[in-house]
Amino acid sequence: MTMSSKQTTSAYTHLAEADSGLVQGLSTTRLDMIAGVMQEQVEADCFPGAVTMVARHGEIVHYAAHGFLDAAKSKRMSKDSIFRLASMTKPLVTAAAMILVERGRMNMFDPIVKWLPELKDLKVETAQGDVPLERPIWVQDLMRHTAGFVYGGRAASPRIAKLYTDLNIESREHDITAQDMLRNLGKIPLAHQPGSFWEYSISIDVLGLLLERLENKSLDLIVKELLTDPLEMPDTTWWVAPDQFGRVAEALDSDPLKAEMLKGYRQTQNPVGRTYLRGGGGMLGTGQDYMRFLQMMLNGGVFEGRRYLSRKTVEYMLSNHSAGMGGSTIANTGPGYGFGLGFAVRLEQGMGWVPGSVGDAMWAGIWGTSFWLDPQENLAALIMTQGPTSKTHSRMLFKTLVYGALMK
């Protein structure tokens, strides 16, 4: 059956009318689809609930809470719920470090042993035995994961993986002091020569310890003074006050990763006496807090009239710093990405698993939080869940929905 010209016009007019409501160039009808899809994810037991946010041209165009806060699905999720940020801690600590670089407190090519002498005798594991470093580990290597450190659970070397576990480098079995962590780390060979290979690692944990030595104060105070206080991010910190425990989102008890992951994420316990704050994964926060940080980065380092970073520093952070090296971010980002300073950066339009722009920058946390910012479209978005097993599926789904709503 052929469609008449009149019928064709009518059909397409109806489709256009369905998307005629735009806010900053995004279809309100299509943004409204996010709620239904998130509800499907809740009902499928991907996670108890979620908070989603989208901003474009400096305006919040979507902000919603979905599903439930707790594992039992008895408390509704709220917009101000607190989430374990896990590796979404890394961009915050890296940004704080870059503020200090701008102030002349350190250089990108400073050897880290200048502040961390416990690491002065590091060697590199090879098939022929451990060998000396060809060059020092630089501050830049920590920010871009090219220092040669690893995460124990991801290490290709069984020997290095066992040493990370036995020496409690990631503070999973019990608390470890900052001094003991560095002393133990100094006993473990690097997996690669510094600057030769990108491997996701504990390097931002090490960066946090370096910042503490540099500034002679704890990492939480450094980040608070440089970023979270002036950006008005009151719920983004390493510790949750006891009277705020009820706001912390939970993963489902049925999630197979939950029990093991809780060993390394104990932020709702008493912090008294702890000296090791993990710069690579220790913070908690809300969606509304984190969006303020993303908007500052999207604005080129300025937010609500206050300058945090220079425009050129932000451009530098969101450029690819892993070109020509071995390794790949694909396990964390999907294909098509390189890595900048604290952020993965999209290099190819056609390689990614979902739509986006060359130059969009993203990162995520293992508990199920993720974000991206797209300077080309002047857009930032985040999804906050606590669903470690379903995290990649959830964030790709959300990103597809957001770009599907972008009309102009």
C-alpha positions as a Markdown table, in Angstrom:
| # | Residue | x | y | z |
|---|---|---|---|---|
| 1 | Met | 0.0 | 0.0 | 0.0 |
| 2 | Thr | 1.4 | 3.4 | -0.9 |
| 3 | Met | 0.9 | 6.4 | 1.3 |
| 4 | Ser | -0.6 | 9.5 | -0.3 |
| 5 | Ser | 1.1 | 12.8 | -0.2 |
| 6 | Lys | -1.6 | 14.0 | 2.3 |
| 7 | Gln | -1.1 | 11.0 | 4.5 |
| 8 | Thr | 2.7 | 11.4 | 4.5 |
| 9 | Thr | 2.5 | 15.1 | 5.5 |
| 10 | Ser | 0.1 | 14.2 | 8.3 |
| 11 | Ala | 2.3 | 11.4 | 9.6 |
| 12 | Tyr | 5.4 | 13.5 | 9.7 |
| 13 | Thr | 3.6 | 16.5 | 11.1 |
| 14 | His | 2.4 | 14.3 | 14.0 |
| 15 | Leu | 6.0 | 13.1 | 14.6 |
| 16 | Ala | 7.3 | 16.7 | 14.6 |
| 17 | Glu | 4.7 | 17.8 | 17.1 |
| 18 | Ala | 5.7 | 15.0 | 19.4 |
| 19 | Asp | 9.2 | 16.6 | 19.7 |
| 20 | Ser | 8.2 | 20.3 | 19.5 |
| 21 | Gly | 8.7 | 20.9 | 23.2 |
| 22 | Leu | 12.4 | 21.8 | 23.5 |
| 23 | Val | 14.4 | 23.0 | 26.4 |
| 24 | Gln | 17.9 | 24.2 | 25.5 |
| 25 | Gly | 17.7 | 22.1 | 22.3 |
| 26 | Leu | 16.6 | 18.9 | 23.9 |
| 27 | Ser | 13.2 | 17.3 | 23.4 |
| 28 | Thr | 11.2 | 17.3 | 26.7 |
| 29 | Thr | 9.3 | 14.3 | 25.4 |
| 30 | Arg | 12.4 | 12.3 | 24.9 |
| 31 | Leu | 13.9 | 13.4 | 28.2 |
| 32 | Asp | 10.7 | 12.2 | 29.8 |
| 33 | Met | 11.5 | 8.7 | 28.5 |
| 34 | Ile | 14.4 | 8.5 | 31.0 |
| 35 | Ala | 12.0 | 7.9 | 33.8 |
| 36 | Gly | 10.3 | 5.0 | 32.2 |
| 37 | Val | 13.6 | 3.3 | 31.3 |
| 38 | Met | 15.0 | 3.8 | 34.8 |
| 39 | Gln | 11.8 | 2.2 | 36.2 |
| 40 | Glu | 12.4 | -0.8 | 33.9 |
| 41 | Gln | 15.9 | -1.1 | 35.3 |
| 42 | Val | 14.6 | -1.0 | 38.9 |
| 43 | Glu | 12.0 | -3.7 | 38.1 |
| 44 | Ala | 14.7 | -5.8 | 36.5 |
| 45 | Asp | 16.8 | -5.6 | 39.7 |
| 46 | Cys | 19.7 | -3.8 | 38.0 |
| 47 | Phe | 19.7 | -1.4 | 41.0 |
| 48 | Pro | 17.3 | -0.2 | 43.6 |
| 49 | Gly | 17.1 | 3.3 | 42.2 |
| 50 | Ala | 18.9 | 6.2 | 40.5 |
| 51 | Val | 19.3 | 9.9 | 40.3 |
| 52 | Thr | 19.7 | 11.4 | 36.8 |
| 53 | Met | 20.7 | 14.9 | 35.7 |
| 54 | Val | 21.3 | 16.7 | 32.4 |
| 55 | Ala | 22.5 | 20.3 | 32.0 |
| 56 | Arg | 22.9 | 22.2 | 28.7 |
| 57 | His | 24.1 | 25.8 | 28.2 |
| 58 | Gly | 24.3 | 26.1 | 32.0 |
| 59 | Glu | 20.7 | 25.2 | 32.6 |
| 60 | Ile | 19.5 | 22.0 | 34.3 |
| 61 | Val | 17.1 | 20.5 | 31.7 |
| 62 | His | 16.5 | 17.1 | 33.5 |
| 63 | Tyr | 16.8 | 16.2 | 37.1 |
| 64 | Ala | 14.9 | 13.2 | 38.6 |
| 65 | Ala | 15.0 | 10.5 | 41.3 |
| 66 | His | 13.9 | 7.0 | 40.3 |
| 67 | Gly | 13.0 | 3.9 | 42.3 |
| 68 | Phe | 14.3 | 3.3 | 45.8 |
| 69 | Leu | 17.2 | 4.2 | 48.1 |
| 70 | Asp | 17.6 | 0.9 | 50.0 |
| 71 | Ala | 18.2 | -2.7 | 49.1 |
| 72 | Ala | 14.8 | -3.7 | 50.4 |
| 73 | Lys | 13.1 | -1.1 | 48.2 |
| 74 | Ser | 11.2 | 0.3 | 51.1 |
| 75 | Lys | 12.4 | 4.0 | 50.9 |
| 76 | Arg | 11.9 | 6.1 | 47.8 |
| 77 | Met | 15.0 | 7.5 | 46.2 |
| 78 | Ser | 15.3 | 11.3 | 46.6 |
| 79 | Lys | 17.3 | 13.9 | 44.6 |
| 80 | Asp | 19.6 | 14.6 | 47.5 |
| 81 | Ser | 20.5 | 11.0 | 48.2 |
| 82 | Ile | 24.2 | 10.3 | 48.8 |
| 83 | Phe | 26.1 | 7.8 | 46.7 |
| 84 | Arg | 29.5 | 6.1 | 47.0 |
| 85 | Leu | 31.4 | 7.8 | 44.2 |
| 86 | Ala | 34.2 | 5.3 | 44.0 |
| 87 | Ser | 36.4 | 6.3 | 41.0 |
| 88 | Met | 34.4 | 9.5 | 40.4 |
| 89 | Thr | 36.7 | 10.7 | 43.3 |
| 90 | Lys | 39.6 | 10.7 | 40.8 |
| 91 | Pro | 38.5 | 13.8 | 38.7 |
| 92 | Leu | 38.0 | 15.8 | 41.9 |
| 93 | Val | 41.4 | 15.0 | 43.3 |
| 94 | Thr | 43.1 | 15.5 | 39.9 |
| 95 | Ala | 41.4 | 18.9 | 39.6 |
| 96 | Ala | 42.6 | 19.9 | 43.1 |
| 97 | Ala | 46.1 | 18.8 | 42.1 |
| 98 | Met | 45.9 | 21.0 | 38.9 |
| 99 | Ile | 44.9 | 24.0 | 41.0 |
| 100 | Leu | 48.1 | 23.5 | 43.0 |
| 101 | Val | 50.1 | 23.1 | 39.7 |
| 102 | Glu | 48.7 | 26.5 | 38.6 |
| 103 | Arg | 49.8 | 28.0 | 41.8 |
| 104 | Gly | 53.4 | 26.8 | 41.3 |
| 105 | Arg | 53.3 | 24.3 | 44.1 |
| 106 | Met | 54.6 | 21.6 | 41.8 |
| 107 | Asn | 55.3 | 20.8 | 38.2 |
| 108 | Met | 53.9 | 18.1 | 36.0 |
| 109 | Phe | 57.3 | 16.6 | 35.4 |
| 110 | Asp | 58.5 | 16.7 | 39.0 |
| 111 | Pro | 59.6 | 13.2 | 40.2 |
| 112 | Ile | 57.2 | 11.9 | 42.8 |
| 113 | Val | 60.0 | 10.8 | 45.1 |
| 114 | Lys | 60.6 | 14.4 | 45.8 |
| 115 | Trp | 57.6 | 14.0 | 48.3 |
| 116 | Leu | 57.4 | 10.2 | 48.5 |
| 117 | Pro | 60.9 | 8.9 | 49.3 |
| 118 | Glu | 59.4 | 5.6 | 50.2 |
| 119 | Leu | 59.2 | 4.9 | 46.5 |
| 120 | Lys | 62.8 | 5.7 | 45.6 |
| 121 | Asp | 63.9 | 2.1 | 45.1 |
| 122 | Leu | 61.1 | 1.0 | 42.8 |
| 123 | Lys | 62.0 | -1.4 | 40.0 |
| 124 | Val | 60.0 | -2.7 | 37.0 |
| 125 | Glu | 59.1 | -6.4 | 36.6 |
| 126 | Thr | 60.2 | -8.0 | 33.4 |
| 127 | Ala | 60.5 | -11.6 | 32.1 |
| 128 | Gln | 64.2 | -11.4 | 32.8 |
| 129 | Gly | 63.7 | -10.1 | 36.4 |
| 130 | Asp | 63.2 | -6.7 | 38.0 |
| 131 | Val | 65.1 | -3.9 | 36.3 |
| 132 | Pro | 65.7 | -0.2 | 37.2 |
| 133 | Leu | 63.4 | 2.6 | 36.1 |
| 134 | Glu | 64.4 | 4.2 | 32.8 |
| 135 | Arg | 63.1 | 7.5 | 34.1 |
| 136 | Pro | 61.4 | 8.7 | 37.3 |
| 137 | Ile | 57.7 | 8.6 | 37.8 |
| 138 | Trp | 56.4 | 12.1 | 37.2 |
| 139 | Val | 53.4 | 13.8 | 38.7 |
| 140 | Gln | 51.8 | 13.7 | 35.3 |
| 141 | Asp | 52.1 | 9.9 | 35.3 |
| 142 | Leu | 50.0 | 9.7 | 38.4 |
| 143 | Met | 47.2 | 11.8 | 36.9 |
| 144 | Arg | 47.1 | 9.8 | 33.6 |
| 145 | His | 47.7 | 6.2 | 34.9 |
| 146 | Thr | 51.1 | 5.8 | 33.3 |
| 147 | Ala | 53.2 | 5.4 | 36.4 |
| 148 | Gly | 53.4 | 1.6 | 36.2 |
| 149 | Phe | 51.1 | 1.0 | 39.2 |
| 150 | Val | 48.1 | -1.3 | 38.8 |
| 151 | Tyr | 45.0 | -2.4 | 40.6 |
| 152 | Gly | 45.7 | -5.8 | 42.2 |
| 153 | Gly | 42.5 | -7.4 | 40.8 |
| 154 | Arg | 43.4 | -6.3 | 37.3 |
| 155 | Ala | 47.1 | -7.0 | 37.3 |
| 156 | Ala | 48.4 | -9.3 | 34.5 |
| 157 | Ser | 51.2 | -10.4 | 36.7 |
| 158 | Pro | 50.2 | -13.0 | 39.3 |
| 159 | Arg | 53.2 | -12.0 | 41.4 |
| 160 | Ile | 52.2 | -8.3 | 41.5 |
| 161 | Ala | 48.6 | -9.1 | 42.1 |
| 162 | Lys | 49.5 | -11.3 | 45.1 |
| 163 | Leu | 51.8 | -8.6 | 46.5 |
| 164 | Tyr | 49.0 | -6.0 | 46.3 |
| 165 | Thr | 46.7 | -8.3 | 48.2 |
| 166 | Asp | 49.2 | -9.6 | 50.7 |
| 167 | Leu | 50.4 | -6.0 | 51.5 |
| 168 | Asn | 46.9 | -4.6 | 51.6 |
| 169 | Ile | 47.7 | -1.8 | 49.2 |
| 170 | Glu | 44.1 | -1.1 | 48.4 |
| 171 | Ser | 43.0 | -1.3 | 52.1 |
| 172 | Arg | 40.5 | -4.0 | 51.4 |
| 173 | Glu | 41.1 | -6.4 | 54.3 |
| 174 | His | 41.6 | -3.8 | 57.0 |
| 175 | Asp | 42.6 | -0.2 | 57.4 |
| 176 | Ile | 46.1 | 0.7 | 56.6 |
| 177 | Thr | 48.0 | 3.9 | 57.5 |
| 178 | Ala | 49.3 | 6.2 | 54.8 |
| 179 | Gln | 52.9 | 5.5 | 55.9 |
| 180 | Asp | 52.4 | 1.8 | 55.8 |
| 181 | Met | 50.7 | 1.9 | 52.4 |
| 182 | Leu | 53.7 | 3.8 | 50.9 |
| 183 | Arg | 56.3 | 1.6 | 52.6 |
| 184 | Asn | 54.5 | -1.5 | 51.3 |
| 185 | Leu | 54.1 | -0.1 | 47.8 |
| 186 | Gly | 57.8 | 0.6 | 47.7 |
| 187 | Lys | 58.4 | -3.2 | 48.0 |
| 188 | Ile | 56.3 | -4.0 | 44.9 |
| 189 | Pro | 57.7 | -3.8 | 41.3 |
| 190 | Leu | 56.0 | -1.7 | 38.7 |
| 191 | Ala | 54.2 | -3.5 | 35.9 |
| 192 | His | 55.6 | -1.2 | 33.2 |
| 193 | Gln | 58.2 | 1.5 | 32.7 |
| 194 | Pro | 56.9 | 4.9 | 33.7 |
| 195 | Gly | 55.3 | 6.7 | 30.7 |
| 196 | Ser | 55.2 | 3.7 | 28.5 |
| 197 | Phe | 51.9 | 2.1 | 29.1 |
| 198 | Trp | 48.4 | 3.1 | 30.2 |
| 199 | Glu | 47.0 | 0.9 | 33.0 |
| 200 | Tyr | 44.1 | 1.8 | 35.3 |
| 201 | Ser | 45.6 | 1.9 | 38.8 |
| 202 | Ile | 46.0 | 3.2 | 42.3 |
| 203 | Ser | 48.0 | 6.1 | 40.9 |
| 204 | Ile | 45.4 | 8.7 | 42.1 |
| 205 | Asp | 45.6 | 7.2 | 45.6 |
| 206 | Val | 49.3 | 7.9 | 45.4 |
| 207 | Leu | 48.6 | 11.4 | 44.1 |
| 208 | Gly | 46.5 | 12.0 | 47.1 |
| 209 | Leu | 49.3 | 11.0 | 49.4 |
| 210 | Leu | 51.7 | 13.3 | 47.5 |
| 211 | Leu | 49.3 | 16.2 | 47.9 |
| 212 | Glu | 49.1 | 15.6 | 51.6 |
| 213 | Arg | 52.9 | 15.8 | 51.9 |
| 214 | Leu | 53.0 | 18.9 | 49.6 |
| 215 | Glu | 50.4 | 20.8 | 51.5 |
| 216 | Asn | 51.1 | 19.4 | 55.0 |
| 217 | Lys | 47.4 | 18.7 | 55.5 |
| 218 | Ser | 45.0 | 15.9 | 55.0 |
| 219 | Leu | 43.5 | 15.2 | 51.6 |
| 220 | Asp | 39.9 | 15.8 | 52.7 |
| 221 | Leu | 40.9 | 19.3 | 53.8 |
| 222 | Ile | 42.8 | 20.0 | 50.6 |
| 223 | Val | 39.8 | 19.1 | 48.4 |
| 224 | Lys | 37.4 | 20.9 | 50.7 |
| 225 | Glu | 39.4 | 24.1 | 50.6 |
| 226 | Leu | 40.2 | 24.1 | 46.9 |
| 227 | Leu | 37.0 | 22.7 | 45.5 |
| 228 | Thr | 34.0 | 21.4 | 47.5 |
| 229 | Asp | 33.6 | 24.3 | 49.8 |
| 230 | Pro | 33.8 | 27.1 | 47.2 |
| 231 | Leu | 31.8 | 25.1 | 44.8 |
| 232 | Glu | 29.1 | 24.6 | 47.5 |
| 233 | Met | 29.3 | 20.8 | 47.4 |
| 234 | Pro | 28.5 | 20.1 | 51.1 |
| 235 | Asp | 27.7 | 16.4 | 50.8 |
| 236 | Thr | 30.8 | 15.5 | 48.9 |
| 237 | Thr | 33.4 | 14.2 | 51.3 |
| 238 | Trp | 35.2 | 11.1 | 52.5 |
| 239 | Trp | 32.9 | 10.6 | 55.5 |
| 240 | Val | 29.2 | 10.6 | 56.1 |
| 241 | Ala | 28.0 | 11.9 | 59.5 |
| 242 | Pro | 26.1 | 9.4 | 61.5 |
| 243 | Asp | 22.9 | 11.5 | 61.3 |
| 244 | Gln | 23.2 | 11.3 | 57.5 |
| 245 | Phe | 23.6 | 7.5 | 57.1 |
| 246 | Gly | 19.9 | 7.3 | 56.1 |
| 247 | Arg | 20.6 | 9.2 | 52.9 |
| 248 | Val | 23.2 | 6.8 | 51.6 |
| 249 | Ala | 22.0 | 4.7 | 48.6 |
| 250 | Glu | 22.5 | 1.0 | 48.7 |
| 251 | Ala | 23.1 | -1.8 | 46.1 |
| 252 | Leu | 20.8 | -4.8 | 46.1 |
| 253 | Asp | 21.9 | -7.6 | 48.4 |
| 254 | Ser | 21.5 | -9.9 | 45.4 |
| 255 | Asp | 24.3 | -8.0 | 43.5 |
| 256 | Pro | 27.2 | -10.5 | 43.4 |
| 257 | Leu | 29.8 | -7.7 | 43.7 |
| 258 | Lys | 28.3 | -5.9 | 46.7 |
| 259 | Ala | 29.8 | -7.9 | 49.7 |
| 260 | Glu | 33.3 | -7.9 | 48.4 |
| 261 | Met | 33.2 | -4.2 | 47.4 |
| 262 | Leu | 32.1 | -3.1 | 50.8 |
| 263 | Lys | 35.4 | -4.3 | 52.2 |
| 264 | Gly | 37.1 | -1.4 | 50.4 |
| 265 | Tyr | 34.4 | 1.2 | 50.9 |
| 266 | Arg | 33.9 | 1.8 | 54.6 |
| 267 | Gln | 33.0 | 5.5 | 54.6 |
| 268 | Thr | 30.1 | 5.2 | 56.9 |
| 269 | Gln | 32.2 | 3.9 | 59.7 |
| 270 | Asn | 34.0 | 5.9 | 62.4 |
| 271 | Pro | 36.9 | 7.8 | 60.8 |
| 272 | Val | 38.8 | 8.5 | 64.0 |
| 273 | Gly | 42.4 | 7.4 | 63.8 |
| 274 | Arg | 42.5 | 6.9 | 60.0 |
| 275 | Thr | 45.3 | 8.5 | 58.2 |
| 276 | Tyr | 44.9 | 7.0 | 54.7 |
| 277 | Leu | 42.2 | 8.6 | 52.6 |
| 278 | Arg | 42.0 | 7.0 | 49.1 |
| 279 | Gly | 42.3 | 9.7 | 46.5 |
| 280 | Gly | 41.2 | 7.2 | 43.8 |
| 281 | Gly | 38.0 | 6.0 | 45.3 |
| 282 | Gly | 37.0 | 7.1 | 48.7 |
| 283 | Met | 34.5 | 9.9 | 48.4 |
| 284 | Leu | 30.7 | 10.0 | 48.6 |
| 285 | Gly | 28.4 | 12.7 | 47.2 |
| 286 | Thr | 25.2 | 13.7 | 45.6 |
| 287 | Gly | 24.2 | 14.2 | 42.0 |
| 288 | Gln | 23.5 | 17.9 | 42.6 |
| 289 | Asp | 26.9 | 18.5 | 44.1 |
| 290 | Tyr | 28.8 | 16.7 | 41.4 |
| 291 | Met | 27.0 | 18.6 | 38.6 |
| 292 | Arg | 28.4 | 21.8 | 40.0 |
| 293 | Phe | 31.9 | 20.5 | 39.5 |
| 294 | Leu | 31.0 | 19.3 | 36.0 |
| 295 | Gln | 29.6 | 22.7 | 35.1 |
| 296 | Met | 32.8 | 24.4 | 36.3 |
| 297 | Met | 34.8 | 22.1 | 34.0 |
| 298 | Leu | 32.4 | 22.6 | 31.1 |
| 299 | Asn | 32.7 | 26.4 | 31.6 |
| 300 | Gly | 36.4 | 26.2 | 31.2 |
| 301 | Gly | 37.3 | 26.4 | 34.9 |
| 302 | Val | 34.8 | 29.1 | 36.1 |
| 303 | Phe | 31.5 | 28.7 | 38.0 |
| 304 | Glu | 29.2 | 31.4 | 39.4 |
| 305 | Gly | 31.7 | 34.1 | 38.9 |
| 306 | Arg | 34.6 | 32.3 | 40.6 |
| 307 | Arg | 37.7 | 31.0 | 38.7 |
| 308 | Tyr | 39.0 | 27.6 | 39.8 |
| 309 | Leu | 41.2 | 26.6 | 36.8 |
| 310 | Ser | 42.4 | 28.5 | 33.7 |
| 311 | Arg | 40.7 | 27.7 | 30.4 |
| 312 | Lys | 44.0 | 26.4 | 29.1 |
| 313 | Thr | 44.5 | 24.1 | 32.1 |
| 314 | Val | 41.0 | 22.6 | 31.5 |
| 315 | Glu | 41.8 | 22.1 | 27.9 |
| 316 | Tyr | 45.0 | 20.4 | 28.9 |
| 317 | Met | 43.2 | 18.1 | 31.3 |
| 318 | Leu | 40.7 | 17.1 | 28.7 |
| 319 | Ser | 43.3 | 16.4 | 26.0 |
| 320 | Asn | 44.6 | 12.9 | 25.2 |
| 321 | His | 47.7 | 12.2 | 27.3 |
| 322 | Ser | 48.0 | 8.5 | 26.3 |
| 323 | Ala | 48.9 | 8.8 | 22.6 |
| 324 | Gly | 51.6 | 6.4 | 21.4 |
| 325 | Met | 51.5 | 4.3 | 24.6 |
| 326 | Gly | 50.5 | 0.7 | 25.1 |
| 327 | Gly | 47.3 | -0.2 | 27.0 |
| 328 | Ser | 43.7 | 0.7 | 26.4 |
| 329 | Thr | 40.9 | 2.3 | 28.3 |
| 330 | Ile | 38.3 | 0.1 | 26.7 |
| 331 | Ala | 37.5 | -1.9 | 29.8 |
| 332 | Asn | 36.4 | 1.3 | 31.5 |
| 333 | Thr | 35.1 | 3.4 | 28.6 |
| 334 | Gly | 34.3 | 1.2 | 25.7 |
| 335 | Pro | 36.3 | 1.8 | 22.4 |
| 336 | Gly | 37.2 | 5.1 | 21.0 |
| 337 | Tyr | 38.7 | 6.8 | 24.1 |
| 338 | Gly | 42.1 | 7.9 | 25.3 |
| 339 | Phe | 42.9 | 9.4 | 28.7 |
| 340 | Gly | 43.6 | 12.9 | 29.8 |
| 341 | Leu | 44.3 | 14.0 | 33.4 |
| 342 | Gly | 41.5 | 12.5 | 35.6 |
| 343 | Phe | 39.1 | 12.0 | 32.6 |
| 344 | Ala | 38.8 | 9.7 | 29.7 |
| 345 | Val | 38.6 | 11.6 | 26.4 |
| 346 | Arg | 36.7 | 10.6 | 23.3 |
| 347 | Leu | 39.0 | 10.4 | 20.2 |
| 348 | Glu | 36.7 | 9.0 | 17.6 |
| 349 | Gln | 33.1 | 9.6 | 16.8 |
| 350 | Gly | 32.5 | 6.3 | 15.2 |
| 351 | Met | 34.3 | 3.9 | 17.5 |
| 352 | Gly | 32.2 | 4.4 | 20.7 |
| 353 | Trp | 29.4 | 2.1 | 21.8 |
| 354 | Val | 27.0 | 5.1 | 22.1 |
| 355 | Pro | 26.6 | 8.5 | 20.5 |
| 356 | Gly | 28.8 | 11.4 | 21.7 |
| 357 | Ser | 31.3 | 14.0 | 20.4 |
| 358 | Val | 35.0 | 13.9 | 19.7 |
| 359 | Gly | 36.4 | 15.6 | 22.8 |
| 360 | Asp | 33.7 | 14.5 | 25.3 |
| 361 | Ala | 35.1 | 13.6 | 28.6 |
| 362 | Met | 33.8 | 11.0 | 31.1 |
| 363 | Trp | 34.5 | 8.8 | 34.0 |
| 364 | Ala | 32.6 | 6.4 | 36.2 |
| 365 | Gly | 32.6 | 4.7 | 39.6 |
| 366 | Ile | 32.5 | 0.9 | 40.1 |
| 367 | Trp | 29.4 | 1.2 | 42.4 |
| 368 | Gly | 27.4 | 2.5 | 39.4 |
| 369 | Thr | 27.9 | 6.3 | 39.2 |
| 370 | Ser | 29.0 | 7.9 | 35.9 |
| 371 | Phe | 29.2 | 11.2 | 34.1 |
| 372 | Trp | 30.3 | 12.9 | 31.0 |
| 373 | Leu | 30.7 | 16.4 | 29.8 |
| 374 | Asp | 30.6 | 17.4 | 26.1 |
| 375 | Pro | 32.2 | 20.8 | 25.4 |
| 376 | Gln | 31.1 | 20.6 | 21.7 |
| 377 | Glu | 27.5 | 20.5 | 22.7 |
| 378 | Asn | 27.9 | 22.4 | 26.0 |
| 379 | Leu | 26.3 | 19.5 | 27.8 |
| 380 | Ala | 26.9 | 17.6 | 31.0 |
| 381 | Ala | 25.1 | 14.6 | 32.4 |
| 382 | Leu | 25.3 | 12.1 | 35.2 |
| 383 | Ile | 23.6 | 9.0 | 36.5 |
| 384 | Met | 24.0 | 8.0 | 40.1 |
| 385 | Thr | 23.1 | 4.4 | 41.0 |
| 386 | Gln | 24.5 | 1.7 | 43.3 |
| 387 | Gly | 24.4 | -1.3 | 40.9 |
| 388 | Pro | 28.0 | -2.5 | 40.5 |
| 389 | Thr | 27.2 | -5.5 | 38.3 |
| 390 | Ser | 24.9 | -3.5 | 35.9 |
| 391 | Lys | 27.0 | -0.3 | 35.8 |
| 392 | Thr | 28.2 | -0.4 | 32.2 |
| 393 | His | 24.8 | -1.3 | 30.8 |
| 394 | Ser | 23.1 | 1.4 | 32.8 |
| 395 | Arg | 25.5 | 4.2 | 31.9 |
| 396 | Met | 25.5 | 3.4 | 28.2 |
| 397 | Leu | 21.7 | 3.2 | 28.2 |
| 398 | Phe | 21.4 | 6.6 | 29.9 |
| 399 | Lys | 23.9 | 8.3 | 27.5 |
| 400 | Thr | 22.0 | 6.9 | 24.5 |
| 401 | Leu | 18.8 | 8.4 | 25.9 |
| 402 | Val | 20.3 | 11.8 | 26.5 |
| 403 | Tyr | 21.8 | 12.1 | 23.0 |
| 404 | Gly | 18.6 | 10.7 | 21.6 |
| 405 | Ala | 16.9 | 13.8 | 23.0 |
| 406 | Leu | 19.3 | 16.3 | 21.5 |
| 407 | Met | 17.5 | 18.0 | 18.7 |
| 408 | Lys | 19.4 | 21.3 | 18.1 |
